[in-house]
């Protein structure tokens, strides 16, 4: 039966230390709620702000597809299979943890031109379960700013056959795809129809059919639904997971 479940930004679980302000849409780390562990195959939707010169030291992951989307500033990535790069708004990044990978994520206090800065970086990190455990770890990043400027829902990371040949980063989950839309006034997008859809307002304020006004940090979990239109009176950005399977039976 179709269902729309709205989760407000202010109700999210929070982790705050001197250098990190992290808000969790689902149970994460020390924050556990048995009634809020996942939606479809999406386990993590963390909204992180990291101070300059700070970040996550080298740590490990396994059997997870991790997609990172920066909304402000830049994030420096390094991992144990030799990848390094700077992630910034409009550049999608995927790390497949597979059978095991170590990596670090930092808000470098230096710009590429050598100048120092004091700007925080804000990014949304999302984890989905892969089709199979024990895969080889991997990494990919892709600039998609031009596609976003043209408008509409842009597939950013996908394992679904219908997105093969498009500019989406490949993930090892054939039943899921992440779409991003930069909404401009007067232009609406239509949500995909799927058993499970997750909408996250990354920036701005939007209007969604069946949910009303949504603010930055709000999320909507749709079950057996889709097709709703979303629009905004001012520039905004939304992240949309389309999922055709779920965890468990």
N, C-alpha and C positions, 0 to 999 in steps of 0.2 A: 504494500500500500504506500502511495507517495507520502513523504514526510519531509518537512523543512525544520531544521533545528538551528536556532541562532545562538551563537556564543559571543558575548560582548568582550571587548578588549580589556576592560577593567576587571573581569572575572578570571583572567588567565593566571596560572601559577607563575611565580616569579622567583628568579635567582638574582641577587644583587650583591656584588663585592665592589672593591674600590675601582676596578677597571672594567667591570662588566655589568650591564643591565640587560637581563635576558627574561623574556616572557614566553611561556610555554603553552601552546594550544592543547597539548595532550600531556599525560603523565610523563615526567622526565627526571632522571637522576633521583635525588632524594624526595621529589614530589611524586607521590603515587596515589592515584584515585582509580580503584577497580572499575568504575563506571566511565572512565575517560582515558582509554588506552590507545584507541586508534579509530580510523574511519576508512573503510575499504582496506587498502594495503598501505595507507599513510599512517606512520607511527609517530613522526616528529614534525612539528611545524614551529620552529623556534624563531622568535623575533629578537635579534641580538644587536646591542650597541656596545662597541668596544672602543676604549680610549686610545689615543695615539701612543705608539711605542709599546703597546700591550697586546695581549691575545692569548690564544690557546697554545701552550707548549706541546711538544711532540707527544702524541697519544695514539692509541690503536683502535681500529674498527674491524669488523668482519661481517660478511653476509648481509650487506646493506647497500642500497643504491642511494647516494647522498647528493642532492642537488642544492646548490647555493646560488642565491639571487641577491645581489647588492642593490640597495636603493639609494645609498648616499656614501660617498667616500670611496676608499679602495681597500681591498683585503689581499694580503700576500699569502700564497699557498706554497708549501713544500712537502714532498712525501718521500717514502722509502723506496719507490720504484723510479726515482729520478726526475719527477715532474716538479716544476716550479712555475709560478706565474702570478700576475696581478689581476684580480677580479674587480670589476667596476660596473656601474650601471649600464645595462644594455649588453653585457657579456654574460652568457650562461655558462655554468660549470657543473660538471658531473664527476663524482668519484665513485667507482665501484670498489667497495672494500673487499669483496670476494673472500678468499680463504685467509686474508689478513693483510692489513696495510697500516703503516704508521704515517702520521702527517701532523703539520702544525699550521695554524691560521693566525696571522698577526695583522694589526693595524700598524704598518710601518710608519714611523714618524718622518720619513724622507720621501719626497716626490721623485719621480723618475728623472727629473732634471737636476736633482741634487739639493733642491731647497727643502728646508724643514717645514713642518706644518703641525698644527694642533687641532686638527679636525677629527671627530669621531667617525667611525665607519658603522653603518647600519646595514644589516643583511638578514635575509630570511633563509634558514637552512631547513630542508625538508628531507626526511628519510622514508623510503618505501622498501618493502621486502622484495628481493629478487625472486625470479621463477625457481631458481635452483641454488642450493648452498654450494660452497666450495669452488666457486668460479675463480679464474685468474683475476687479480685486481687490475683496475684500469682507471684512466683519467681522460677527460676531454673538456675542452672549453671552446666556445664559439661566439663570435660577435654577431648579434641579431638586431642591432639598433635600427638599421634601415627598415627591416620588416615591421618593427614596432611602430615606427613613424607612419607607415602606411595605414595603420589602424586595424581593428578587428582582433579576434583571438588568434594569437600566434603560437603554434606548437613549439615549445622550447626544449622539452626533454620527453622522449617517447620510446616505448618498445612496441607500439601498435603498428600493424602492417599498413594501415591506411596512411601513416605518416612517413613511410619509407620513401626516400627520394626528396623529401622536404628538408629544410635546414634545421630540423630538430636534432639535438644531441640524442644519441641512442642510449637507452637504459635497458638493463636486463630484467624487464618486467613487461611481458607482452600484452598485459591487460590494463596498462595505465599510461597516462600522458599528462604532462604539465603544460598548460597554456597560460600566456601572459597577455594582457591587454592594457594599453595606455589609452584611457578614455579621454576624449575631447568633448567639450560642450556640444550638445545636439547630435551626438553619434552614439548609438546603442550597440551592444553586442548581445548575442543569444547564447546561453549556456548549452553545452552539449548534453544530450540525453544519455544517461547511464545509470546502472544500479546504484553507484555511489559517486557523488560529486562533492568536492570541497572547494569553497570560495573563500579567499582571504583578501581583505582590503589592505594592500601594502602601503598605499598613499592616498590621501584625500578622502572624500565622502562620495558615496554613490547611492543610487536608488535601485532596488531590485524588486521585481514583481514577486509578490507573495511574502516578502520580508521587510519591505519599507526601506527606511533610510539606514545605511550602514556607514560606520565611521572607521577611520584608520585603526587597524588592529582587530576589527570585528571579523568573525568567520561565520560561514553558514555551511552546515552539513546537510546535503540532500540525499535521500534514499528513494530509489525507484522513481526518479523525477528528472527534471531538466527541461530545457526549452524556455526558461524564464529570460526576460530581457533585463539588462543592466545598463544604466546610463548615469551621467553625472553632469551637473551644472558647471563644474570647473574641472581642470585637469586632475586625473586620478589614475591609479594603477591597481589592477587586481591580478591575483594568482589563482588559477583554476585547475584542480586535479580532476581528470575524468578517469574513473576506475570501473572496470567490468568484472572485478572479482573482489573477494574480501579474505581476511585472515580467518582460519578455522573452518568448520563444516558449514 
